Amino acid sequence: MSRILTLSAASLVLAGVATAQGTGDYPADAEPGSCYARVLIPETYEIQTEQVLDQPEHTEARVIPATFETVVERVLVKEQALTYRVVPPVYEIETEQLLIVPEQTETVVIPAEYETFTEQVLIRPSYITWKPGTGLFGRQQSGEDNITPATGEVLCRVEVPAQYETVTRTRLKSPERVETGVIPARFRTVERQALREPARVIEEIVPAEYEEVEVQRLVTPEQQETIVVPATYKTIEIKTVTGGGTVEWREVLCDSNATKAKIAEVQRALASKGYKVQADGVFGPATLDAMEDWQEKNGLPVGYLTISTVESLGVSPD
């Protein structure tokens, strides 16, 4: 794939070559087929830290506030007093049985008892009689060879069963009798109040009442003192240039020594680093922006697809 260069970039390269040819300043040990460009080598820095005075030592007047403590004190709310209490009388309930009706003897006539039962009574006994039949089945034979048809006039000898009737009757179960019984006496329970303890007056002492309250007690009074505030320092970073900042010849990939396949390989490597680059083998603006961002983040010369840039992406320059 061919690398797309802007007209200004191409002019700078041509101007650098012309200047080099005019001055004799060429890349050393350049092999045939290789391309070089004069690139700005990024500066390298060394960072050193140094303690500098931030605020000098000084004195301050400080007020130390008073300190208090919370204590619980017992305070008299109501003084002791003498009172009298009347204890009412105590009664108890007593029960008593009062006779209402004395015991009595009486004679009682217990009437006779009867029971009802049913019985089968014969109305007509069984008998035997003739009844006309409904006809014969088959033919009536008269002799061995003479066969005469049935006439349908048939009498059957039948027994008519006896006829009964169910009747209800009453019979004596137990005769009338006389019994003598005792009617127990009847009593009624009545209740009445009986005095067990009479009323009395009791003298009582009502104790004093106290209440616990929280109060603030001074422990140390307010004081004023002068204190020395020590000096404070802060750490600053001093950045010193240790190298770089010069223009040097660096081997690069260009149209002469890089194919579209090689450019596509570089684009895939940039895409694997998180850049949105399409591997189409065309070195367009998106590829240029991604390359320069990668170079700045990794301390590489910025502006050209140098061999060091290709190798830092894990791509072989060949």
Stockholm file with secondary structure:
# STOCKHOLM 1.0

chainA/1-318         MSRILTLSAASLVLAGVATAQGTGDYPADAEPGSCYARVLIPETYEIQTEQVLDQPEHTEARVIPATFETVVERVLVKEQALTYRVVPPVYEIETEQLLIVPEQTETVVIPAEYETFTEQVLIRPSYITWKPGTGLFGRQQSGEDNITPATGEVLCRVEVPAQYETVTRTRLKSPERVETGVIPARFRTVERQALREPARVIEEIVPAEYEEVEVQRLVTPEQQETIVVPATYKTIEIKTVTGGGTVEWREVLCDSNATKAKIAEVQRALASKGYKVQADGVFGPATLDAMEDWQEKNGLPVGYLTISTVESLGVSPD
#=GR chainA/1-318 SS CCBCCCHHHHHHHHHHHHHHHHHTCCCTTCCTTCEEEEEECCCEEEEEEEEEEEECCEEEEEEECCEEEEEEEEEEEECCEEEEEEECCEEEEEEEEEEEECCEEEEEEECCEEEEEEEEEEEECCEEEEEECSCCSSCEECSSSCEECCCSCCEEEEEECCEEEEEEEEEEEECCEEEEEEECCEEEEEEEEEEEECCEEEEEEECCEEEEEEEEEEEECCEEEEEEECCEEEEEEEEEEEECCSEEEEEECCTTTCCHHHHHHHHHHHHHTTCCCCCSSCBCHHHHHHHHHHHHHTTCCSSSCBHHHHHHTTCCCC
#=GC SS_cons         CCBCCCHHHHHHHHHHHHHHHHHTCCCTTCCTTCEEEEEECCCEEEEEEEEEEEECCEEEEEEECCEEEEEEEEEEEECCEEEEEEECCEEEEEEEEEEEECCEEEEEEECCEEEEEEEEEEEECCEEEEEECSCCSSCEECSSSCEECCCSCCEEEEEECCEEEEEEEEEEEECCEEEEEEECCEEEEEEEEEEEECCEEEEEEECCEEEEEEEEEEEECCEEEEEEECCEEEEEEEEEEEECCSEEEEEECCTTTCCHHHHHHHHHHHHHTTCCCCCSSCBCHHHHHHHHHHHHHTTCCSSSCBHHHHHHTTCCCC
//
